[in-house]
Amino acid sequence: MQAIGGRRANFVRGGRVGGTERAAMRVGRSGRLACQASLKDIRDRIGSVKNTQKITDAMKLVAAAKVRRAQDAVISGRSFAS
């Protein structure tokens, strides 16, 4: 599990991080989150995910602009190809 804000995360899907007891925090097939994290940890994680989403969206825009520029270059160069 990766560190969140310099601390080790205390929540994972289906169990607990670093716990030696397997059955202590067992979660059924409902997929619920077994959470030992504080409210601040969860808020920090939500903020981190939102910032990552913003970066991802910006990267998608950059990639789309590069594809568009490459397509324009191919279209403008077609007259010289034949």
N, C-alpha and C positions, 0 to 999 in steps of 0.2 A: 504494500500500500504506500502511496506516495505521501510525502509530508505536505501538510496544509499550513501555510503561514509559519513555517519553521517548527511545527509540532507534528507528531505522528497522528494520523487520523484514527479515531476510535470507533468508526462505524463502517460496516460493509454490508452488502446484501447477503442475507442468510446466515450471519454469524458475527462473531466478535474478533477483532484483530488481536493477535498475540495471546489469545486465551488458550489454556491447556485443557480446559474441560470442553469436550466436544458437545455434549448434550445440554450444557448449561443455558445456552442462548439459541437453541435449535429453533428454526423457523420452518413451518410447513410449506406446502406447495403454493401458498397464497402469495409468496413473493414479498412479504412485508419486510421492512427494513428494521433489523435489530440494531438499535441505536444506543450507544453509550457516550455519545458526544454531547458537549454542552451546547447551549443555544448559540453562543458566540461562534463555536466551530461550524455549526450548520449555516449560520448567516455568512460567515467568511467563505464557506464552500459555495454557497449560492452566488455570492458576488464574484468569485473566481470563475464560475461557470458562465456567468453573464459576460464577463470581460473576454473570456475565451470565445464566446459566440460572436462578439463584436469583431474580434480579430479575424475569425473565420469568414464572416460576411465581407470584411474588407479585402481579404485574400481572394474571395470569389469574384469580387468586382475587378480586381487587378487582373486576374486570370481571364475574365471575359473581355476586358479591354485588349489584352495581348492577342487573344484569338481573333478578335475583330480586326485588329491591325494586320495580323498575318493573312487573314482572308482578303482584306482589301489589297494587300501587296500581291497576292496570287491573282486576283481578278485584274488588277491594273497591268500585270506582266503577261497576261494571256496573249495580247496582241503581238508581242515580240517572240512568242514561243513557236508560232507557225510560219 
